[in-house]
Amino acid sequence: MNAQHTGSTGSTAAHRVVILGAGYAGMAAAVQLAARTKGRQDVQVTLVNGSDRFTERLRLHMTATGQEVAELSIPELLDGTGAQLVRGWVTAVDAEARTVRIDDDRELPYDTLVYGLGSVADTTRVPGADDHAYGLSGAQDAELLADRLGQLRGGTVVVVGTGLTGVESAAEIAEQRPDLDVVLVGRTEPGATMNAKAGTYLRGALDRLRVTVRSGADVVKVQPDAVELAGGERIAADVVLWTGGARVSPLAAAAGLEVDDRGRVVTDAALRSVSHPDVWAIGDAAAIRQGYGVMHGTCQGGMPTGVHAALSIDRLLRGKEPRPFRFGYYHTPVSLGRADAVVQFTHPDDSPRRISLTGRTAMRYKETVTASPWPTYGRMKKVPASGAFWPTGGRFTRKAAR
Ligand SMILES: Cc1cc2nc3c(=O)[nH]c(=O)nc-3n(C[C@H](O)[C@H](O)[C@H](O)COP(=O)(O)OP(=O)(O)OC[C@H]3O[C@@H](n4cnc5c(N)ncnc54)[C@H](O)[C@@H]3O)c2cc1C
């Protein structure tokens, strides 16, 4: 990879790295790369995001229940790094011409692209979900839900999806709004991926918060005032929150990048697109194979993917080969309202270990984890290596990824 390329006038121009999406992964990539290339005139780092505010997705259930969360300014964080934020909505990527279209009317050329557009709640799975259910994909969604919950004086909130986002949301709503009946509906039992002790604790906490759990239930339709289950039963709802599954932007597939059956960019071991080597994919938008399988979307794995892509691009710019990415999961922290939580420690393949934390200790652990990304980016500005380590998964990831 040449650090410089020849412009149309014959002059040499900087190598343009464009990073799409300022989520947990994209921010990590932008700050890490900007810090590593600081002062180099031959490298230009540009981050593109729909908003100039960083969304702490891990706190969206708090926003949705009207709790104040910090305003985190991306331009302020990037200040002094040399990286620029372009605020706008990416509407197309032309992987052959190597350009990105923003808000339909602007075009941004790149030499290297880092694709980190994340994921959103998949409200396309059943009829009516897109029209009648709220999601928790971004700050705007959470604010809309907060407005709606604020209008309710009693009533029923149905949370669809018994995964961790559904559990955290149901617990938060039940705790903040004891006047509402909260029903958590999904196929699996809440906490099913945890060990027996942690799972039992989690279900006990939902019970204490008076959340009604309907597991083994398949929601097949969302109506304006109810959800319908397979078999025809209706559960009346004043508000439906959809957390059942995630989907990614169709932009990568439309650009001709090789994607998996869920639309995620398929990467090689170094996190480069297998079809377009000048494109790197990170976070929820990437299908990253490890020895134990394809990674699933988390913040704990997303940030390392961003840092690794930055390190690899920096290596290439210095004439070195990128290294393979290795990551092993280590925990699943789940909040159960503001005063309780459960933390399941995991093996690198995300299967549960025997150790878990519960109660206030778990809550403090969870809060520390939730609060840590932003200060981590701040530290990386000055000391890039401070954000460049994570559990690599030992024997679980030693098997070649691809
Ligand atoms: C409510 C909730 C709770 C969660 N809790 C946890 C948790 O406790 N622990 C954990 O590890 N994970 C958790 N997750 C998952 C975690 O948030 C995601 O895995 C993580 O956000 C992925 O990071 P990312 O950078 O890939 O994408 P995102 O964080 O989704 O960031 C993508 C960014 O790209 C922007 N974007 C998208 N499309 C465009 C476009 N076309 N143009 C411009 N900008 C665009 C988005 O606005 C966003 O800023 C949770 C998710 C949710 C929704």
The ligand as an ORCA input file, in Angstrom:
! r2SCAN-3c Opt
* xyz 0 1
  C     -29.682     -1.549     23.825
  C     -28.387     -2.260     23.536
  C     -27.615     -2.717     24.598
  C     -26.414     -3.369     24.361
  N     -25.668     -3.791     25.413
  C     -24.462     -4.366     25.194
  C     -23.637     -4.749     26.279
  O     -24.014     -4.611     27.442
  N     -22.420     -5.293     26.005
  C     -21.968     -5.448     24.721
  O     -20.827     -5.914     24.530
  N     -22.742     -5.116     23.659
  C     -23.979     -4.585     23.869
  N     -24.761     -4.219     22.817
  C     -24.248     -4.468     21.464
  C     -23.295     -3.335     21.082
  O     -23.906     -2.099     21.348
  C     -22.938     -3.447     19.625
  O     -22.337     -4.699     19.396
  C     -21.969     -2.304     19.266
  O     -22.652     -1.082     19.348
  C     -21.392     -2.502     17.872
  O     -20.536     -1.444     17.596
  P     -20.347     -0.930     16.098
  O     -19.350      0.174     16.180
  O     -20.112     -2.063     15.204
  O     -21.761     -0.349     15.654
  P     -22.693      0.765     16.261
  O     -22.395      1.000     17.691
  O     -24.051      0.331     15.836
  O     -22.249      2.079     15.495
  C     -22.499      2.301     14.137
  C     -22.470      3.778     13.881
  O     -22.660      3.998     12.509
  C     -23.687      4.957     12.317
  N     -24.323      4.669     11.035
  C     -25.001      3.559     10.671
  N     -25.405      3.648      9.404
  C     -24.965      4.836      8.957
  C     -25.051      5.493      7.704
  N     -25.660      4.944      6.649
  N     -24.480      6.723      7.587
  C     -23.830      7.293      8.652
  N     -23.718      6.710      9.853
  C     -24.281      5.491     10.008
  C     -24.599      4.749     13.491
  O     -25.423      5.874     13.683
  C     -23.577      4.532     14.602
  O     -23.101      5.749     15.087
  C     -25.982     -3.590     23.025
  C     -26.762     -3.136     21.955
  C     -27.957     -2.482     22.205
  C     -28.778     -2.012     21.030
*
